[in-house]
Amino acid sequence: MSQADIQRSIDAKAAQGGGVCRINLLGDIVLTTTLVIKEHVSLQCTGKHKLLAAQGLDIALALQANAEVKGLQLHKQGVSFSQGDLQGFSGTGISIQGHDTTIDECFLTGFNIAIRGDGYGRCNIYRNRIDALNGVWLTNSYDITRIVDNHCWPFVTMQWAGVHDQSPPVSANRPGVAYKLDGVNDWTMLRGNFSYAYAIGYEVIDGSDVTFIQCGADGSQGTSNNTGFYIHGASRITNLTSCQCAGNHVGFWVDTPGGVVQGTGNSTWGLSGATLNRVAGNTSLLQILSR
């Protein structure tokens, strides 16, 4: 099976008005051009093998409106598991190019950005494992986008011979943002997500009524200026319920003039700096237990 075979199968389903395209990968397949998941088509992959995005390929997969990918292992070619640095991390794994897309139970590794969407609403991003310099980045995603039970973690470089979690190497750290929402992300909800060793776990810029429920941000001991939750810009109302932050420098950073950050049952521990760094914005209704 080749990339052309997969694309032909997707195109055939699209010509029928949509449907499920099931692919059993019997070996790794290198993508040399963008694989397009067309409208109303669900690409579902089985088997232990991967789709490899060639070095130099900017976008590995593109999802059109109402398209879905499920069970996919997508990896950047040339990036080796257990390597000691971030060499080769590049490009975008999945580009959202339409409304009502779904990315479910995928393993996305070795990219600059794992999932990127700009201007598309009702995204469904469920149960993915991600190791990229930046995890999920959505711009102006309107109408009840849901980001649920995803895990951003240094899978590629986490093979630490003789090293434990209290003394991770520099290669554990990711310089970007695990979950980033910029522009009006109206009614976007993040629930049960986790990030480890990112410079910023969760970032909201200019958001509108964004909600976090039971999201966690764990910081690597190898960084000194990381932040768990960073809410800033013209963000209006941000809700945080039962969110946790540990091992970062700052737990919750709020700089949103005229905005409100509120919530209950949040907690921090093991921080090297402030539990709450409020530059601007109303945080009087934000409950945080620090220990």
LOMI-640835 format. One record per residue: x, y, z of N, C-alpha, C, O in turn; residue in one letter. Coordinates in steps of 0.2 Angstrom, whole numbers, padded with zeros to 4 digits, always signed. Layout:
# LOMI-640835
XYZXYZXYZXYZA ...
This chain:
# LOMI-640835
+0004-0006+0000+0000+0000+0000+0004+0006+0000+0010+0006+0003M +0002+0011-0004+0006+0018-0004+0002+0023-0002-0004+0023-0001S +0005+0029-0002+0001+0035+0000-0005+0036-0006-0010+0038-0004Q -0003+0035-0012-0008+0036-0018-0014+0031-0017-0019+0033-0018A -0012+0025-0014-0018+0020-0013-0023+0023-0008-0029+0022-0008D -0020+0026-0002-0024+0028+0003-0028+0034+0000-0034+0035+0002I -0025+0039-0003-0029+0044-0006-0034+0042-0011-0040+0045-0011Q -0033+0037-0015-0038+0035-0019-0044+0032-0015-0050+0033-0017R -0043+0028-0010-0048+0026-0006-0052+0031-0003-0058+0031-0003S -0049+0036+0000-0052+0042+0002-0057+0046-0003-0062+0047-0002I -0054+0047-0009-0057+0050-0014-0063+0046-0016-0069+0049-0018D -0063+0040-0016-0068+0035-0018-0074+0036-0013-0080+0036-0015A -0073+0036-0007-0078+0037-0002-0081+0044-0002-0087+0045-0002K -0077+0049-0004-0080+0056-0004-0084+0056-0010-0089+0060-0010A -0083+0053-0016-0087+0053-0022-0094+0050-0021-0098+0051-0024A -0094+0045-0016-0100+0042-0014-0104+0046-0008-0109+0044-0006Q -0102+0052-0007-0105+0056-0002-0102+0055+0005-0104+0058+0010G -0097+0051+0006-0093+0050+0012-0094+0043+0015-0097+0039+0012G -0091+0042+0021-0091+0035+0023-0084+0034+0027-0080+0038+0028G -0083+0028+0029-0078+0026+0033-0072+0022+0029-0074+0018+0025V -0066+0025+0029-0061+0022+0025-0056+0019+0030-0053+0022+0034C -0056+0012+0031-0052+0008+0036-0046+0006+0032-0046+0002+0027R -0040+0007+0035-0034+0006+0032-0030+0002+0038-0029+0004+0043I -0028-0004+0036-0023-0008+0040-0016-0007+0038-0014-0010+0032N -0012-0004+0041-0005-0002+0039-0001-0008+0041+0000-0010+0047L +0002-0011+0036+0006-0017+0036+0013-0015+0037+0018-0019+0038L +0015-0009+0035+0021-0006+0036+0021+0002+0036+0015+0004+0034G +0026+0005+0038+0026+0012+0038+0026+0015+0031+0028+0012+0026D +0022+0020+0030+0021+0024+0024+0023+0031+0024+0021+0034+0029I +0028+0033+0020+0030+0040+0020+0026+0044+0015+0024+0043+0010V +0023+0050+0019+0019+0055+0015+0024+0060+0012+0028+0063+0016L +0024+0061+0006+0028+0066+0002+0024+0072+0000+0027+0077-0001T +0018+0071+0000+0013+0077-0001+0008+0077+0004+0007+0071+0008T +0004+0082+0005-0001+0082+0010-0007+0077+0009-0010+0077+0003T -0009+0073+0013-0014+0068+0013-0021+0072+0015-0021+0074+0020L -0025+0072+0010-0031+0076+0011-0037+0071+0013-0039+0067+0009V -0040+0072+0019-0046+0069+0021-0052+0073+0019-0053+0078+0022I -0056+0070+0014-0061+0075+0011-0067+0075+0015-0068+0071+0020K -0072+0079+0014-0078+0080+0017-0082+0074+0018-0083+0070+0014E -0084+0073+0025-0088+0067+0027-0085+0060+0026-0088+0055+0026H -0078+0060+0026-0074+0054+0026-0071+0053+0033-0068+0058+0035V -0071+0047+0035-0068+0045+0041-0062+0041+0040-0063+0035+0037S -0056+0043+0041-0050+0038+0040-0048+0035+0046-0046+0038+0051L -0049+0028+0047-0048+0025+0053-0042+0019+0051-0043+0015+0047Q -0037+0020+0055-0031+0016+0054-0030+0011+0060-0031+0012+0066C -0028+0005+0058-0026-0001+0062-0019-0003+0061-0016-0001+0056T -0017-0007+0066-0010-0010+0065-0005-0005+0069-0006+0000+0071G +0001-0008+0069+0006-0005+0073+0011+0000+0070+0015+0003+0073K +0009+0001+0063+0014+0005+0059+0011+0012+0059+0006+0014+0061H +0016+0016+0056+0014+0023+0056+0014+0026+0049+0017+0024+0044K +0011+0032+0048+0012+0037+0043+0018+0041+0044+0017+0045+0050L +0023+0042+0040+0028+0046+0041+0028+0052+0037+0028+0052+0031L +0028+0058+0040+0028+0064+0036+0036+0066+0034+0040+0067+0038A +0037+0066+0028+0044+0067+0025+0046+0074+0028+0042+0079+0028A +0053+0074+0029+0056+0081+0031+0055+0086+0025+0056+0084+0019Q +0053+0092+0027+0052+0097+0021+0044+0097+0020+0042+0102+0016G +0040+0092+0022+0033+0093+0021+0030+0097+0026+0030+0096+0032L +0027+0103+0024+0024+0107+0029+0018+0105+0033+0018+0106+0039D +0013+0101+0029+0007+0099+0032+0007+0092+0030+0007+0090+0024I +0006+0087+0035+0005+0080+0034-0002+0078+0032-0003+0075+0026A -0007+0080+0036-0014+0078+0034-0018+0085+0034-0017+0089+0038L -0023+0085+0030-0027+0091+0030-0034+0088+0030-0036+0084+0027A -0038+0091+0035-0045+0088+0036-0050+0094+0034-0050+0099+0036L -0054+0091+0029-0059+0096+0026-0065+0095+0031-0065+0092+0036Q -0071+0099+0029-0077+0099+0034-0080+0092+0035-0080+0088+0030A -0081+0091+0041-0085+0085+0043-0080+0079+0042-0083+0073+0042N -0074+0080+0041-0069+0074+0041-0067+0072+0048-0067+0076+0052A -0064+0066+0048-0062+0063+0054-0056+0058+0053-0055+0055+0048E -0051+0058+0058-0046+0053+0058-0046+0050+0065-0047+0053+0070V -0045+0043+0065-0045+0040+0071-0040+0034+0071-0039+0031+0066K -0037+0034+0077-0032+0028+0078-0026+0029+0074-0022+0024+0072G -0024+0035+0072-0018+0036+0067-0012+0037+0071-0012+0041+0076L -0006+0034+0069+0000+0035+0071+0004+0039+0066+0005+0037+0060Q +0005+0046+0067+0008+0050+0063+0014+0053+0066+0014+0056+0071L +0020+0052+0062+0026+0054+0065+0031+0057+0060+0030+0056+0054H +0035+0062+0062+0039+0065+0057+0045+0061+0056+0049+0059+0060K +0046+0060+0049+0052+0056+0047+0059+0059+0049+0059+0065+0048Q +0063+0055+0051+0070+0058+0053+0070+0059+0061+0076+0060+0063G +0065+0059+0064+0065+0060+0071+0065+0053+0074+0060+0049+0073V +0070+0052+0079+0070+0045+0082+0068+0045+0089+0070+0049+0093S +0064+0040+0091+0062+0039+0098+0068+0038+0102+0072+0034+0100F +0069+0041+0107+0074+0041+0112+0080+0045+0110+0085+0045+0113S +0079+0049+0105+0085+0054+0103+0085+0059+0109+0081+0060+0113Q +0091+0062+0110+0093+0066+0115+0091+0074+0114+0093+0078+0119G +0088+0076+0109+0087+0083+0107+0081+0083+0103+0077+0078+0102D +0079+0090+0101+0073+0091+0097+0075+0092+0090+0071+0094+0086L +0080+0089+0087+0082+0089+0080+0077+0086+0076+0075+0080+0077Q +0075+0089+0071+0070+0087+0066+0063+0088+0067+0059+0087+0063G +0061+0091+0073+0054+0092+0075+0052+0098+0070+0055+0104+0070F +0047+0097+0066+0046+0102+0061+0039+0101+0058+0036+0095+0058S +0036+0106+0054+0030+0105+0051+0024+0105+0055+0024+0105+0061G +0018+0104+0052+0012+0103+0055+0009+0096+0054+0009+0093+0048T +0007+0093+0059+0004+0086+0059-0002+0086+0055-0003+0083+0050G -0007+0089+0058-0014+0089+0056-0017+0096+0055-0017+0100+0060I -0019+0098+0049-0021+0105+0048-0029+0104+0047-0031+0101+0043S -0033+0108+0052-0040+0108+0051-0042+0113+0046-0040+0119+0047I -0045+0111+0041-0047+0115+0035-0055+0115+0034-0057+0116+0028Q -0059+0115+0039-0066+0115+0038-0069+0114+0045-0066+0112+0050G -0076+0115+0046-0079+0115+0052-0081+0107+0053-0081+0103+0049H -0082+0106+0060-0085+0100+0062-0080+0094+0061-0082+0088+0059D -0074+0095+0062-0069+0090+0061-0068+0086+0067-0069+0088+0073T -0065+0080+0067-0064+0076+0073-0057+0072+0072-0055+0069+0067T -0053+0073+0077-0047+0070+0078-0047+0066+0084-0047+0068+0090I -0047+0059+0084-0048+0055+0089-0043+0049+0090-0042+0045+0085D -0040+0048+0096-0036+0042+0098-0030+0042+0093-0028+0036+0091E -0027+0047+0091-0021+0047+0087-0015+0048+0091-0015+0051+0097C -0009+0046+0088-0002+0047+0091+0002+0052+0087+0004+0049+0081F +0003+0058+0089+0006+0063+0084+0012+0065+0087+0013+0068+0092L +0018+0064+0084+0025+0065+0086+0029+0068+0081+0029+0066+0075T +0034+0072+0084+0039+0075+0080+0038+0081+0076+0042+0083+0072G +0033+0085+0077+0031+0090+0073+0032+0097+0077+0033+0097+0083F +0032+0102+0073+0032+0109+0077+0026+0110+0080+0025+0113+0085N +0020+0109+0076+0013+0110+0079+0010+0103+0077+0010+0101+0071I +0007+0100+0082+0003+0094+0081-0003+0095+0077-0005+0092+0072A -0007+0099+0080-0014+0101+0077-0015+0108+0076-0014+0112+0081I -0017+0111+0070-0017+0118+0069-0024+0119+0066-0025+0116+0060R -0028+0124+0068-0034+0126+0065-0035+0134+0065-0033+0137+0071G -0037+0137+0060-0038+0144+0060-0044+0146+0057-0045+0146+0051D -0049+0148+0061-0056+0150+0058-0061+0145+0058-0066+0146+0055G -0060+0139+0060-0065+0134+0059-0068+0132+0066-0064+0131+0071Y -0074+0131+0066-0078+0129+0073-0080+0122+0074-0079+0118+0069G -0082+0121+0080-0085+0114+0081-0080+0109+0080-0081+0103+0078R -0074+0110+0082-0068+0105+0082-0069+0100+0088-0071+0102+0093C -0068+0094+0086-0068+0088+0091-0061+0085+0092-0059+0081+0087N -0058+0086+0097-0051+0084+0098-0051+0079+0104-0050+0082+0110I -0051+0073+0103-0052+0068+0109-0046+0063+0109-0044+0060+0104Y -0044+0062+0115-0040+0056+0117-0034+0055+0113-0032+0050+0112R -0030+0061+0111-0024+0060+0107-0018+0060+0112-0018+0064+0117N -0013+0057+0110-0006+0058+0113-0002+0062+0108-0001+0060+0102R +0002+0067+0111+0005+0072+0107+0012+0073+0110+0013+0074+0116I +0017+0073+0105+0023+0076+0107+0026+0080+0101+0028+0078+0096D +0025+0087+0102+0027+0092+0097+0029+0098+0101+0028+0099+0107A +0033+0102+0097+0035+0108+0101+0029+0112+0103+0030+0116+0108L +0024+0112+0099+0017+0115+0101+0012+0110+0100+0012+0106+0094N +0007+0109+0104+0002+0104+0104-0004+0105+0100-0004+0104+0093G -0009+0108+0103-0015+0110+0099-0015+0118+0099-0015+0121+0104V -0016+0120+0093-0016+0128+0092-0022+0129+0088-0022+0128+0082W -0027+0133+0091-0033+0135+0087-0034+0142+0088-0034+0145+0093L -0036+0145+0082-0037+0152+0081-0044+0153+0079-0046+0150+0074T -0048+0157+0083-0055+0159+0081-0059+0153+0079-0062+0153+0074N -0059+0149+0084-0063+0143+0083-0070+0144+0087-0070+0144+0093S -0075+0145+0083-0082+0147+0085-0086+0140+0087-0084+0135+0084Y -0091+0141+0091-0096+0136+0092-0094+0130+0095-0093+0125+0091D -0093+0129+0101-0093+0123+0105-0087+0118+0103-0089+0113+0102I -0081+0121+0102-0076+0116+0101-0075+0113+0107-0075+0115+0113T -0073+0106+0107-0072+0102+0112-0065+0099+0112-0063+0096+0107R -0060+0100+0117-0054+0097+0117-0054+0093+0124-0053+0096+0129I -0054+0086+0123-0055+0082+0129-0050+0076+0129-0049+0073+0124V -0047+0075+0135-0043+0069+0137-0037+0068+0133-0035+0063+0131D -0034+0074+0131-0028+0073+0127-0021+0074+0132-0022+0076+0137N -0016+0071+0129-0010+0070+0133-0004+0073+0130-0001+0069+0125H -0001+0079+0131+0005+0082+0128+0011+0080+0133+0011+0082+0139C +0015+0076+0130+0021+0073+0134+0027+0072+0130+0026+0070+0124W +0033+0072+0133+0039+0071+0129+0040+0064+0127+0045+0061+0129P +0036+0061+0123+0036+0054+0122+0043+0052+0118+0046+0047+0119F +0045+0056+0113+0050+0055+0109+0057+0055+0113+0061+0050+0112V +0058+0059+0117+0064+0060+0121+0064+0058+0128+0069+0059+0132T +0059+0054+0130+0058+0052+0137+0062+0046+0139+0061+0043+0145M +0066+0043+0135+0070+0037+0137+0076+0039+0140+0081+0040+0138Q +0075+0040+0147+0080+0042+0151+0084+0037+0155+0082+0034+0160W +0089+0034+0152+0093+0029+0156+0096+0031+0162+0100+0036+0162A +0094+0028+0168+0096+0030+0174+0094+0037+0177+0097+0039+0182G +0089+0040+0174+0086+0046+0176+0079+0045+0178+0075+0042+0175V +0077+0049+0183+0070+0048+0185+0067+0055+0185+0070+0060+0183H +0060+0056+0187+0056+0062+0185+0059+0068+0189+0057+0073+0188D +0063+0067+0195+0065+0072+0198+0071+0076+0195+0073+0081+0197Q +0074+0073+0190+0080+0076+0187+0080+0074+0180+0085+0071+0177S +0075+0077+0176+0075+0076+0169+0080+0080+0165+0082+0085+0168P +0082+0078+0160+0087+0081+0156+0083+0087+0152+0077+0087+0152P +0087+0091+0149+0085+0097+0145+0080+0095+0139+0076+0098+0137V +0082+0089+0137+0078+0086+0131+0071+0085+0133+0067+0084+0128S +0069+0085+0139+0062+0083+0141+0058+0089+0139+0052+0089+0138A +0061+0095+0139+0057+0102+0139+0055+0103+0132+0058+0102+0127N +0049+0106+0131+0046+0108+0125+0045+0116+0125+0042+0119+0130R +0048+0120+0120+0048+0127+0121+0042+0131+0120+0041+0137+0121P +0037+0127+0117+0031+0130+0115+0025+0130+0120+0026+0129+0126G +0019+0129+0117+0013+0129+0121+0009+0122+0120+0008+0120+0114V +0007+0119+0125+0003+0113+0124-0003+0114+0121-0005+0110+0116A -0007+0118+0124-0014+0120+0121-0015+0127+0121-0015+0131+0126Y -0016+0130+0115-0016+0137+0114-0022+0139+0110-0024+0136+0105K -0026+0144+0113-0032+0147+0110-0031+0154+0109-0030+0158+0114L -0031+0156+0102-0030+0164+0101-0036+0166+0097-0038+0162+0093D -0037+0172+0098-0043+0175+0095-0050+0173+0098-0049+0170+0104G -0055+0174+0096-0062+0172+0099-0063+0165+0098-0065+0162+0093V -0062+0161+0104-0063+0154+0104-0070+0154+0108-0069+0152+0114N -0075+0155+0105-0082+0156+0108-0084+0149+0111-0086+0145+0107D -0085+0149+0118-0088+0143+0121-0084+0136+0120-0086+0131+0120W -0077+0137+0119-0073+0132+0118-0072+0129+0125-0071+0132+0130T -0072+0122+0126-0071+0119+0132-0066+0114+0132-0065+0110+0127M -0061+0114+0137-0056+0109+0138-0057+0105+0144-0058+0108+0149L -0057+0099+0143-0059+0094+0149-0054+0088+0150-0053+0085+0145R -0051+0087+0155-0047+0081+0157-0040+0081+0153-0038+0076+0152G -0038+0087+0150-0031+0087+0147-0025+0087+0151-0026+0089+0157N -0020+0085+0149-0014+0085+0153-0008+0088+0149-0007+0086+0143F -0003+0092+0152+0003+0094+0148+0009+0093+0153+0008+0094+0159S +0014+0091+0150+0020+0090+0154+0026+0094+0151+0028+0092+0145Y +0030+0098+0154+0037+0100+0152+0036+0105+0147+0041+0106+0143A +0030+0109+0146+0030+0114+0141+0031+0121+0144+0030+0122+0150Y +0034+0125+0140+0035+0132+0143+0028+0135+0145+0028+0139+0150A +0023+0134+0142+0016+0136+0144+0011+0130+0143+0011+0127+0137I +0008+0128+0148+0003+0122+0147-0003+0124+0143-0004+0121+0138G -0006+0130+0146-0013+0132+0142-0012+0139+0142-0011+0143+0146Y -0014+0142+0136-0014+0149+0134-0020+0151+0131-0022+0148+0126E -0023+0156+0133-0029+0159+0130-0028+0167+0129-0026+0170+0134V -0028+0169+0123-0027+0176+0121-0034+0178+0117-0036+0175+0112I -0037+0183+0120-0043+0186+0117-0049+0181+0117-0053+0182+0113D -0049+0176+0121-0054+0172+0121-0061+0174+0124-0061+0179+0127G -0066+0171+0122-0073+0173+0125-0076+0166+0128-0078+0162+0124S -0077+0167+0134-0081+0161+0138-0077+0154+0137-0081+0150+0135D -0071+0154+0138-0067+0148+0137-0068+0144+0144-0067+0148+0149V -0069+0138+0144-0070+0134+0150-0064+0128+0151-0063+0125+0146T -0061+0128+0156-0056+0122+0158-0059+0118+0164-0061+0121+0169F -0060+0112+0163-0062+0107+0168-0057+0102+0169-0056+0098+0164I -0054+0101+0175-0050+0095+0177-0044+0095+0172-0042+0089+0170Q -0041+0100+0170-0035+0100+0166-0029+0101+0171-0029+0105+0176C -0023+0098+0169-0017+0098+0173-0011+0100+0169-0011+0099+0163G -0007+0104+0172-0001+0106+0169+0005+0105+0174+0005+0107+0179A +0009+0100+0172+0015+0098+0176+0021+0101+0173+0022+0100+0167D +0026+0104+0177+0032+0107+0174+0038+0103+0175+0039+0100+0181G +0042+0103+0170+0048+0099+0171+0053+0103+0176+0053+0109+0176S +0057+0099+0180+0062+0103+0184+0067+0106+0180+0071+0110+0183Q +0068+0105+0174+0073+0108+0170+0072+0115+0168+0076+0118+0164G +0066+0118+0169+0064+0124+0167+0063+0129+0173+0061+0127+0178T +0064+0136+0172+0063+0140+0177+0058+0145+0176+0056+0149+0181S +0055+0146+0170+0051+0151+0168+0044+0149+0165+0041+0152+0162N +0043+0142+0167+0037+0140+0163+0030+0142+0167+0031+0143+0173N +0025+0142+0164+0018+0144+0167+0013+0138+0165+0013+0136+0160T +0009+0137+0170+0004+0132+0169-0002+0135+0165-0004+0132+0160G -0005+0140+0167-0011+0143+0164-0010+0150+0163-0009+0154+0167F -0010+0153+0156-0008+0160+0155-0014+0163+0151-0016+0161+0145Y -0018+0167+0154-0024+0170+0152-0023+0177+0151-0021+0181+0155I -0023+0180+0144-0021+0187+0143-0024+0190+0137-0029+0187+0134H -0023+0196+0136-0026+0200+0130-0033+0202+0132-0034+0204+0137G -0037+0202+0127-0044+0204+0128-0049+0198+0130-0055+0199+0129A -0046+0193+0133-0050+0188+0135-0056+0190+0140-0054+0194+0145S -0062+0188+0139-0067+0191+0143-0069+0187+0149-0067+0189+0155R -0072+0181+0149-0073+0177+0154-0070+0170+0153-0072+0167+0148I -0066+0168+0158-0062+0162+0158-0064+0158+0164-0063+0161+0169T -0066+0152+0163-0069+0148+0169-0064+0142+0170-0062+0138+0165N -0061+0141+0176-0057+0135+0178-0060+0132+0184-0061+0135+0189L -0061+0125+0183-0064+0121+0188-0060+0115+0189-0058+0111+0184T -0057+0114+0195-0054+0108+0197-0047+0107+0193-0046+0101+0191S -0044+0112+0191-0038+0112+0187-0032+0112+0192-0032+0114+0197C -0026+0108+0190-0021+0107+0194-0014+0110+0190-0014+0109+0184Q -0010+0112+0194-0003+0115+0191+0002+0113+0196+0002+0114+0202C +0007+0109+0194+0013+0107+0198+0020+0108+0195+0020+0107+0189A +0025+0110+0198+0032+0110+0196+0033+0115+0191+0039+0115+0188G +0029+0120+0190+0030+0126+0186+0033+0131+0190+0034+0131+0196N +0035+0137+0186+0037+0143+0190+0031+0147+0192+0030+0148+0198H +0026+0148+0188+0020+0152+0189+0014+0147+0188+0014+0144+0183V +0009+0147+0192+0003+0142+0191-0002+0145+0187-0003+0143+0181G -0004+0151+0189-0010+0154+0185-0007+0162+0184-0006+0165+0188F -0007+0164+0177-0005+0170+0176-0010+0174+0172-0013+0171+0167W -0013+0179+0175-0019+0183+0172-0017+0190+0170-0014+0194+0175V -0017+0192+0164-0016+0199+0162-0021+0200+0156-0020+0201+0150D -0027+0201+0159-0033+0202+0154-0037+0208+0156-0042+0207+0160T -0035+0215+0155-0039+0220+0157-0046+0220+0155-0048+0219+0149P -0050+0221+0160-0058+0221+0159-0061+0214+0159-0067+0213+0158G -0056+0209+0159-0059+0202+0159-0060+0199+0166-0057+0202+0171G -0063+0193+0166-0064+0190+0173-0061+0183+0172-0063+0179+0167V -0057+0181+0177-0055+0174+0177-0058+0171+0184-0057+0173+0189V -0062+0166+0183-0066+0163+0189-0066+0156+0189-0064+0152+0184Q -0067+0153+0195-0068+0145+0195-0066+0143+0202-0065+0147+0207G -0068+0136+0203-0067+0133+0210-0063+0127+0210-0063+0124+0205T -0060+0125+0216-0057+0119+0216-0051+0118+0213-0048+0112+0212G -0047+0123+0211-0041+0123+0208-0035+0122+0213-0036+0125+0219N -0030+0119+0211-0024+0118+0216-0017+0119+0212-0017+0117+0206S -0012+0120+0216-0005+0120+0214-0001+0118+0219-0003+0118+0225T +0005+0115+0217+0010+0113+0222+0017+0112+0219+0017+0111+0213W +0022+0113+0222+0029+0112+0220+0031+0118+0215+0035+0117+0211G +0028+0124+0216+0030+0129+0211+0036+0133+0214+0037+0133+0220L +0040+0135+0209+0046+0139+0211+0044+0146+0211+0049+0150+0214S +0039+0149+0209+0037+0156+0209+0030+0156+0212+0028+0153+0217G +0026+0161+0209+0019+0163+0212+0014+0158+0210+0014+0155+0204A +0009+0157+0214+0003+0153+0213-0001+0157+0208-0004+0154+0203T -0002+0163+0209-0006+0167+0205-0002+0174+0203-0001+0177+0208L -0001+0175+0197+0002+0181+0195-0003+0185+0191-0004+0184+0185N -0006+0190+0195-0012+0194+0192-0009+0201+0190-0007+0205+0194R -0008+0202+0183-0006+0209+0181-0012+0213+0180-0012+0219+0182V -0017+0211+0177-0023+0214+0176-0029+0209+0175-0028+0204+0173A -0035+0211+0177-0041+0207+0177-0044+0205+0183-0040+0206+0188G -0050+0204+0184-0053+0202+0190-0053+0195+0191-0055+0190+0188N -0049+0193+0197-0048+0186+0199-0051+0185+0206-0050+0180+0209T -0056+0189+0208-0059+0188+0215-0063+0182+0215-0064+0180+0221S -0065+0179+0210-0069+0173+0210-0065+0167+0208-0068+0162+0207L -0059+0168+0208-0055+0162+0206-0052+0159+0213-0048+0162+0216L -0054+0153+0214-0052+0149+0220-0046+0144+0218-0046+0140+0214Q -0040+0145+0222-0034+0141+0221-0032+0139+0228-0031+0143+0232I -0031+0133+0229-0028+0130+0235-0020+0128+0233-0019+0125+0228L -0016+0131+0237-0009+0131+0236-0006+0126+0242-0007+0128+0247S -0002+0122+0240+0001+0117+0245+0008+0116+0243+0012+0112+0247R 
